[in-house]
Amino acid sequence: PWASPGAMPGHLKHFYSNAAMLKLPSRREREYAREVREKRSKYPLKNNAGHLK
């Protein structure tokens, strides 16, 4: 409804030329391997086990 059928090819050509400018570049490779970091506890660990003596 916003354009006549004869004008659609021109609109689509303009649309595709604009869409090419918006295409993102490909992702670059990582410089280092991914790793899972250890989750820190909110509370300190009790190192001495007094119940084992």
PyMOL Python script that loads the backbone (N, CA, C, O; Angstrom):
from pymol import cmd

cmd.read_pdbstr("""\
ATOM      1  N   PRO A   1       0.802  -1.207   0.000  1.00  0.00           N
ATOM      2  CA  PRO A   1       0.000   0.000   0.000  1.00  0.00           C
ATOM      3  C   PRO A   1       0.848   1.277   0.000  1.00  0.00           C
ATOM      4  O   PRO A   1       0.330   2.334  -0.361  1.00  0.00           O
ATOM      5  N   TRP A   2       2.112   1.229   0.383  1.00  0.00           N
ATOM      6  CA  TRP A   2       2.920   2.452   0.440  1.00  0.00           C
ATOM      7  C   TRP A   2       3.658   2.729  -0.867  1.00  0.00           C
ATOM      8  O   TRP A   2       4.269   3.789  -1.006  1.00  0.00           O
ATOM      9  N   ALA A   3       3.620   1.803  -1.830  1.00  0.00           N
ATOM     10  CA  ALA A   3       4.284   2.029  -3.118  1.00  0.00           C
ATOM     11  C   ALA A   3       3.520   1.286  -4.211  1.00  0.00           C
ATOM     12  O   ALA A   3       2.875   0.267  -3.964  1.00  0.00           O
ATOM     13  N   SER A   4       3.611   1.818  -5.408  1.00  0.00           N
ATOM     14  CA  SER A   4       2.954   1.146  -6.521  1.00  0.00           C
ATOM     15  C   SER A   4       3.762  -0.092  -6.919  1.00  0.00           C
ATOM     16  O   SER A   4       4.961  -0.151  -6.647  1.00  0.00           O
ATOM     17  N   PRO A   5       3.126  -1.082  -7.558  1.00  0.00           N
ATOM     18  CA  PRO A   5       3.845  -2.301  -7.930  1.00  0.00           C
ATOM     19  C   PRO A   5       5.018  -2.064  -8.874  1.00  0.00           C
ATOM     20  O   PRO A   5       5.995  -2.811  -8.837  1.00  0.00           O
ATOM     21  N   GLY A   6       4.938  -1.048  -9.710  1.00  0.00           N
ATOM     22  CA  GLY A   6       6.022  -0.767 -10.646  1.00  0.00           C
ATOM     23  C   GLY A   6       7.251  -0.170  -9.961  1.00  0.00           C
ATOM     24  O   GLY A   6       8.365  -0.272 -10.475  1.00  0.00           O
ATOM     25  N   ALA A   7       7.044   0.448  -8.809  1.00  0.00           N
ATOM     26  CA  ALA A   7       8.157   1.094  -8.100  1.00  0.00           C
ATOM     27  C   ALA A   7       8.867   0.131  -7.146  1.00  0.00           C
ATOM     28  O   ALA A   7       9.925   0.466  -6.615  1.00  0.00           O
ATOM     29  N   MET A   8       8.311  -1.039  -6.924  1.00  0.00           N
ATOM     30  CA  MET A   8       8.884  -1.975  -5.945  1.00  0.00           C
ATOM     31  C   MET A   8      10.299  -2.432  -6.305  1.00  0.00           C
ATOM     32  O   MET A   8      11.133  -2.495  -5.402  1.00  0.00           O
ATOM     33  N   PRO A   9      10.627  -2.754  -7.549  1.00  0.00           N
ATOM     34  CA  PRO A   9      12.007  -3.152  -7.844  1.00  0.00           C
ATOM     35  C   PRO A   9      13.024  -2.068  -7.487  1.00  0.00           C
ATOM     36  O   PRO A   9      14.111  -2.383  -7.004  1.00  0.00           O
ATOM     37  N   GLY A  10      12.695  -0.827  -7.712  1.00  0.00           N
ATOM     38  CA  GLY A  10      13.595   0.267  -7.352  1.00  0.00           C
ATOM     39  C   GLY A  10      13.751   0.383  -5.846  1.00  0.00           C
ATOM     40  O   GLY A  10      14.851   0.605  -5.339  1.00  0.00           O
ATOM     41  N   HIS A  11      12.644   0.232  -5.138  1.00  0.00           N
ATOM     42  CA  HIS A  11      12.699   0.289  -3.668  1.00  0.00           C
ATOM     43  C   HIS A  11      13.518  -0.879  -3.112  1.00  0.00           C
ATOM     44  O   HIS A  11      14.308  -0.704  -2.185  1.00  0.00           O
ATOM     45  N   LEU A  12      13.328  -2.050  -3.677  1.00  0.00           N
ATOM     46  CA  LEU A  12      14.082  -3.215  -3.205  1.00  0.00           C
ATOM     47  C   LEU A  12      15.571  -3.067  -3.489  1.00  0.00           C
ATOM     48  O   LEU A  12      16.397  -3.462  -2.666  1.00  0.00           O
ATOM     49  N   LYS A  13      15.926  -2.500  -4.644  1.00  0.00           N
ATOM     50  CA  LYS A  13      17.332  -2.274  -4.986  1.00  0.00           C
ATOM     51  C   LYS A  13      17.972  -1.322  -3.976  1.00  0.00           C
ATOM     52  O   LYS A  13      19.091  -1.551  -3.516  1.00  0.00           O
ATOM     53  N   HIS A  14      17.256  -0.260  -3.640  1.00  0.00           N
ATOM     54  CA  HIS A  14      17.740   0.702  -2.641  1.00  0.00           C
ATOM     55  C   HIS A  14      17.850   0.023  -1.261  1.00  0.00           C
ATOM     56  O   HIS A  14      18.818   0.236  -0.532  1.00  0.00           O
ATOM     57  N   PHE A  15      16.849  -0.789  -0.921  1.00  0.00           N
ATOM     58  CA  PHE A  15      16.851  -1.494   0.363  1.00  0.00           C
ATOM     59  C   PHE A  15      18.056  -2.433   0.478  1.00  0.00           C
ATOM     60  O   PHE A  15      18.723  -2.451   1.513  1.00  0.00           O
ATOM     61  N   TYR A  16      18.343  -3.207  -0.567  1.00  0.00           N
ATOM     62  CA  TYR A  16      19.460  -4.153  -0.528  1.00  0.00           C
ATOM     63  C   TYR A  16      20.808  -3.439  -0.506  1.00  0.00           C
ATOM     64  O   TYR A  16      21.755  -3.936   0.104  1.00  0.00           O
ATOM     65  N   SER A  17      20.911  -2.277  -1.162  1.00  0.00           N
ATOM     66  CA  SER A  17      22.179  -1.539  -1.111  1.00  0.00           C
ATOM     67  C   SER A  17      22.421  -0.988   0.293  1.00  0.00           C
ATOM     68  O   SER A  17      23.560  -0.965   0.759  1.00  0.00           O
ATOM     69  N   ASN A  18      21.365  -0.548   0.966  1.00  0.00           N
ATOM     70  CA  ASN A  18      21.513  -0.088   2.350  1.00  0.00           C
ATOM     71  C   ASN A  18      21.803  -1.248   3.285  1.00  0.00           C
ATOM     72  O   ASN A  18      22.580  -1.091   4.227  1.00  0.00           O
ATOM     73  N   ALA A  19      21.208  -2.396   3.057  1.00  0.00           N
ATOM     74  CA  ALA A  19      21.418  -3.558   3.919  1.00  0.00           C
ATOM     75  C   ALA A  19      22.862  -4.043   3.830  1.00  0.00           C
ATOM     76  O   ALA A  19      23.388  -4.553   4.819  1.00  0.00           O
ATOM     77  N   ALA A  20      23.511  -3.904   2.696  1.00  0.00           N
ATOM     78  CA  ALA A  20      24.909  -4.309   2.559  1.00  0.00           C
ATOM     79  C   ALA A  20      25.811  -3.459   3.441  1.00  0.00           C
ATOM     80  O   ALA A  20      26.819  -3.950   3.949  1.00  0.00           O
ATOM     81  N   MET A  21      25.461  -2.188   3.629  1.00  0.00           N
ATOM     82  CA  MET A  21      26.267  -1.322   4.491  1.00  0.00           C
ATOM     83  C   MET A  21      26.109  -1.679   5.965  1.00  0.00           C
ATOM     84  O   MET A  21      27.013  -1.420   6.759  1.00  0.00           O
ATOM     85  N   LEU A  22      24.983  -2.267   6.341  1.00  0.00           N
ATOM     86  CA  LEU A  22      24.708  -2.595   7.739  1.00  0.00           C
ATOM     87  C   LEU A  22      25.234  -3.961   8.151  1.00  0.00           C
ATOM     88  O   LEU A  22      25.147  -4.325   9.324  1.00  0.00           O
ATOM     89  N   LYS A  23      25.775  -4.717   7.213  1.00  0.00           N
ATOM     90  CA  LYS A  23      26.271  -6.058   7.523  1.00  0.00           C
ATOM     91  C   LYS A  23      27.514  -5.958   8.404  1.00  0.00           C
ATOM     92  O   LYS A  23      28.437  -5.201   8.101  1.00  0.00           O
ATOM     93  N   LEU A  24      27.533  -6.717   9.484  1.00  0.00           N
ATOM     94  CA  LEU A  24      28.648  -6.690  10.426  1.00  0.00           C
ATOM     95  C   LEU A  24      29.828  -7.489   9.892  1.00  0.00           C
ATOM     96  O   LEU A  24      29.629  -8.458   9.160  1.00  0.00           O
ATOM     97  N   PRO A  25      31.057  -7.101  10.244  1.00  0.00           N
ATOM     98  CA  PRO A  25      32.216  -7.890   9.820  1.00  0.00           C
ATOM     99  C   PRO A  25      32.237  -9.229  10.546  1.00  0.00           C
ATOM    100  O   PRO A  25      31.606  -9.385  11.591  1.00  0.00           O
ATOM    101  N   SER A  26      32.964 -10.192   9.991  1.00  0.00           N
ATOM    102  CA  SER A  26      33.027 -11.507  10.629  1.00  0.00           C
ATOM    103  C   SER A  26      33.807 -11.416  11.933  1.00  0.00           C
ATOM    104  O   SER A  26      34.629 -10.518  12.116  1.00  0.00           O
ATOM    105  N   ARG A  27      33.543 -12.347  12.830  1.00  0.00           N
ATOM    106  CA  ARG A  27      34.192 -12.325  14.135  1.00  0.00           C
ATOM    107  C   ARG A  27      35.646 -12.722  14.012  1.00  0.00           C
ATOM    108  O   ARG A  27      35.991 -13.607  13.230  1.00  0.00           O
ATOM    109  N   ARG A  28      36.494 -12.075  14.776  1.00  0.00           N
ATOM    110  CA  ARG A  28      37.908 -12.412  14.742  1.00  0.00           C
ATOM    111  C   ARG A  28      38.171 -13.579  15.689  1.00  0.00           C
ATOM    112  O   ARG A  28      37.407 -13.832  16.621  1.00  0.00           O
ATOM    113  N   GLU A  29      39.257 -14.273  15.429  1.00  0.00           N
ATOM    114  CA  GLU A  29      39.620 -15.429  16.246  1.00  0.00           C
ATOM    115  C   GLU A  29      40.118 -14.964  17.611  1.00  0.00           C
ATOM    116  O   GLU A  29      40.613 -13.847  17.757  1.00  0.00           O
ATOM    117  N   ARG A  30      39.980 -15.834  18.605  1.00  0.00           N
ATOM    118  CA  ARG A  30      40.458 -15.515  19.951  1.00  0.00           C
ATOM    119  C   ARG A  30      41.974 -15.588  19.999  1.00  0.00           C
ATOM    120  O   ARG A  30      42.591 -16.416  19.329  1.00  0.00           O
ATOM    121  N   GLU A  31      42.566 -14.710  20.800  1.00  0.00           N
ATOM    122  CA  GLU A  31      44.012 -14.729  20.967  1.00  0.00           C
ATOM    123  C   GLU A  31      44.429 -15.785  21.992  1.00  0.00           C
ATOM    124  O   GLU A  31      45.589 -16.197  22.023  1.00  0.00           O
ATOM    125  N   TYR A  32      43.495 -16.218  22.821  1.00  0.00           N
ATOM    126  CA  TYR A  32      43.791 -17.205  23.852  1.00  0.00           C
ATOM    127  C   TYR A  32      42.579 -18.127  23.995  1.00  0.00           C
ATOM    128  O   TYR A  32      41.462 -17.776  23.616  1.00  0.00           O
ATOM    129  N   ALA A  33      42.826 -19.294  24.544  1.00  0.00           N
ATOM    130  CA  ALA A  33      41.748 -20.272  24.688  1.00  0.00           C
ATOM    131  C   ALA A  33      40.786 -19.824  25.787  1.00  0.00           C
ATOM    132  O   ALA A  33      41.188 -19.158  26.742  1.00  0.00           O
ATOM    133  N   ARG A  34      39.542 -20.187  25.647  1.00  0.00           N
ATOM    134  CA  ARG A  34      38.555 -19.872  26.676  1.00  0.00           C
ATOM    135  C   ARG A  34      38.776 -20.766  27.874  1.00  0.00           C
ATOM    136  O   ARG A  34      39.209 -21.909  27.730  1.00  0.00           O
ATOM    137  N   GLU A  35      38.484 -20.255  29.048  1.00  0.00           N
ATOM    138  CA  GLU A  35      38.602 -21.067  30.250  1.00  0.00           C
ATOM    139  C   GLU A  35      37.487 -20.674  31.207  1.00  0.00           C
ATOM    140  O   GLU A  35      36.981 -19.552  31.186  1.00  0.00           O
ATOM    141  N   VAL A  36      37.123 -21.640  32.047  1.00  0.00           N
ATOM    142  CA  VAL A  36      36.095 -21.396  33.046  1.00  0.00           C
ATOM    143  C   VAL A  36      36.797 -21.000  34.329  1.00  0.00           C
ATOM    144  O   VAL A  36      37.633 -21.744  34.843  1.00  0.00           O
ATOM    145  N   ARG A  37      36.461 -19.842  34.841  1.00  0.00           N
ATOM    146  CA  ARG A  37      37.101 -19.371  36.054  1.00  0.00           C
ATOM    147  C   ARG A  37      36.412 -19.990  37.270  1.00  0.00           C
ATOM    148  O   ARG A  37      35.199 -20.198  37.281  1.00  0.00           O
ATOM    149  N   GLU A  38      37.211 -20.276  38.282  1.00  0.00           N
ATOM    150  CA  GLU A  38      36.675 -20.881  39.501  1.00  0.00           C
ATOM    151  C   GLU A  38      35.824 -19.857  40.235  1.00  0.00           C
ATOM    152  O   GLU A  38      36.216 -18.700  40.389  1.00  0.00           O
ATOM    153  N   LYS A  39      34.664 -20.294  40.683  1.00  0.00           N
ATOM    154  CA  LYS A  39      33.766 -19.403  41.388  1.00  0.00           C
ATOM    155  C   LYS A  39      34.227 -19.280  42.830  1.00  0.00           C
ATOM    156  O   LYS A  39      34.394 -20.287  43.518  1.00  0.00           O
ATOM    157  N   ARG A  40      34.429 -18.072  43.284  1.00  0.00           N
ATOM    158  CA  ARG A  40      34.915 -17.857  44.641  1.00  0.00           C
ATOM    159  C   ARG A  40      33.765 -18.001  45.624  1.00  0.00           C
ATOM    160  O   ARG A  40      32.631 -17.615  45.341  1.00  0.00           O
ATOM    161  N   SER A  41      34.079 -18.560  46.780  1.00  0.00           N
ATOM    162  CA  SER A  41      33.080 -18.732  47.811  1.00  0.00           C
ATOM    163  C   SER A  41      32.886 -17.423  48.563  1.00  0.00           C
ATOM    164  O   SER A  41      33.816 -16.625  48.677  1.00  0.00           O
ATOM    165  N   LYS A  42      31.681 -17.203  49.075  1.00  0.00           N
ATOM    166  CA  LYS A  42      31.410 -16.003  49.862  1.00  0.00           C
ATOM    167  C   LYS A  42      32.064 -16.098  51.239  1.00  0.00           C
ATOM    168  O   LYS A  42      32.330 -15.080  51.879  1.00  0.00           O
ATOM    169  N   TYR A  43      32.316 -17.308  51.683  1.00  0.00           N
ATOM    170  CA  TYR A  43      32.824 -17.528  53.030  1.00  0.00           C
ATOM    171  C   TYR A  43      34.193 -18.202  52.957  1.00  0.00           C
ATOM    172  O   TYR A  43      34.435 -18.997  52.048  1.00  0.00           O
ATOM    173  N   PRO A  44      35.093 -17.901  53.897  1.00  0.00           N
ATOM    174  CA  PRO A  44      36.411 -18.539  53.875  1.00  0.00           C
ATOM    175  C   PRO A  44      36.317 -20.022  54.228  1.00  0.00           C
ATOM    176  O   PRO A  44      35.438 -20.442  54.981  1.00  0.00           O
ATOM    177  N   LEU A  45      37.239 -20.804  53.670  1.00  0.00           N
ATOM    178  CA  LEU A  45      37.269 -22.226  53.964  1.00  0.00           C
ATOM    179  C   LEU A  45      37.940 -22.463  55.303  1.00  0.00           C
ATOM    180  O   LEU A  45      38.895 -21.772  55.656  1.00  0.00           O
ATOM    181  N   LYS A  46      37.445 -23.435  56.044  1.00  0.00           N
ATOM    182  CA  LYS A  46      38.052 -23.783  57.326  1.00  0.00           C
ATOM    183  C   LYS A  46      39.126 -24.818  57.035  1.00  0.00           C
ATOM    184  O   LYS A  46      38.813 -25.941  56.638  1.00  0.00           O
ATOM    185  N   ASN A  47      40.411 -24.449  57.229  1.00  0.00           N
ATOM    186  CA  ASN A  47      41.520 -25.311  56.855  1.00  0.00           C
ATOM    187  C   ASN A  47      41.776 -26.419  57.871  1.00  0.00           C
ATOM    188  O   ASN A  47      42.135 -27.530  57.480  1.00  0.00           O
ATOM    189  N   ASN A  48      41.600 -26.147  59.170  1.00  0.00           N
ATOM    190  CA  ASN A  48      41.882 -27.179  60.159  1.00  0.00           C
ATOM    191  C   ASN A  48      40.623 -27.974  60.478  1.00  0.00           C
ATOM    192  O   ASN A  48      39.584 -27.412  60.821  1.00  0.00           O
ATOM    193  N   ALA A  49      40.736 -29.265  60.359  1.00  0.00           N
ATOM    194  CA  ALA A  49      39.601 -30.132  60.638  1.00  0.00           C
ATOM    195  C   ALA A  49      39.786 -30.697  62.045  1.00  0.00           C
ATOM    196  O   ALA A  49      40.414 -31.742  62.216  1.00  0.00           O
ATOM    197  N   GLY A  50      39.258 -30.030  63.023  1.00  0.00           N
ATOM    198  CA  GLY A  50      39.431 -30.437  64.426  1.00  0.00           C
ATOM    199  C   GLY A  50      38.719 -31.728  64.765  1.00  0.00           C
ATOM    200  O   GLY A  50      39.092 -32.394  65.731  1.00  0.00           O
ATOM    201  N   HIS A  51      37.721 -32.099  64.014  1.00  0.00           N
ATOM    202  CA  HIS A  51      36.971 -33.311  64.321  1.00  0.00           C
ATOM    203  C   HIS A  51      37.702 -34.573  63.867  1.00  0.00           C
ATOM    204  O   HIS A  51      37.277 -35.672  64.223  1.00  0.00           O
ATOM    205  N   LEU A  52      38.771 -34.460  63.105  1.00  0.00           N
ATOM    206  CA  LEU A  52      39.489 -35.644  62.632  1.00  0.00           C
ATOM    207  C   LEU A  52      40.628 -36.049  63.574  1.00  0.00           C
ATOM    208  O   LEU A  52      41.257 -37.079  63.335  1.00  0.00           O
ATOM    209  N   LYS A  53      40.919 -35.290  64.628  1.00  0.00           N
ATOM    210  CA  LYS A  53      42.014 -35.613  65.534  1.00  0.00           C
ATOM    211  C   LYS A  53      41.693 -36.723  66.479  1.00  0.00           C
ATOM    212  O   LYS A  53      42.531 -37.097  67.299  1.00  0.00           O
TER     213      LYS A  53
END
""", "prot")
cmd.dss("prot")
cmd.show_as("cartoon", "prot")
cmd.util.cbc("prot")
cmd.orient("prot")
